[in-house]
Amino acid sequence: MKEVLTAEGLTAIAAKGQSFDPNYHEAALTVDGEDDGEPYVAEELRSGYTYKGRVLRPSMVKVARRHTG
């Protein structure tokens, strides 16, 4: 069934390790850390999906900040 949905345009949203994007990721938790670093997805809590480029469900994620120095 997953192959059929993929062939029709369903795509999983890349999350872990990616820069946090509120259009695709829903921040459920944040990790204490650098206040001035770039936010990124530290952990994916629930998978998200797009269908033909439109978000069906954003990924629920834990957000941390990258060390910038």
N, C-alpha and C positions, 0 to 999 in steps of 0.2 A: 504494500500500500504506500509506503514511503517513497518508493521509486515513482509511482504514478503521480503523487502529489508534487514531487520534485520536477517531473516532466511537465506538469501543468503550471509551474512557476512559483512553488513554495520554496523558500530559502530560509535556513537558520541564520540568525543574526550572530556575527562574530562578537564575542564579548571579552573573555579573559585576556588580560594584557593589553587590550585596546584602550585608546583614549576615551574617556567618558563622553558620550554624546547623548544628551537628553532626548533627542529625536528617536533613538533606538534603545536606550538603556534607562531603566527606572531604578533610581538609587534607593535601596531599602535600608542599607547600613553604611556607615562611614567608619574608617579606621583613623584613630588619632595618629598624627604624624606631622610632616612638614606642612606649614600653612601656606607657603608661597609656591609649592610645586604644582605641576600640571596634574589634574585629576585623571585617574585611570581606573579601569576595572580590575580589582584585585581577585574577585571571585564571582562566578556566575551562580546565582541561587535558583533561578528558573529560566529555562530556555525561552528565547523570543523568536518570532518568525515574521518574514515579510512575504507578501503574495504579489507578484508582478510589480515589485518596487514599492508597495504600500505596506506600512507596518500593521500586522494583524494583532500582535502582542509584543510589547517591548520586553527585552530581557530584564529580569529582576537581578540586581547586582549589588555587590559590596564595593564601595569606592574608597580608594586611598590616593595619596599624592606622591608623585615621583620626586626624588631628591634632585634638585637642579644645580648642585654645586659640587 
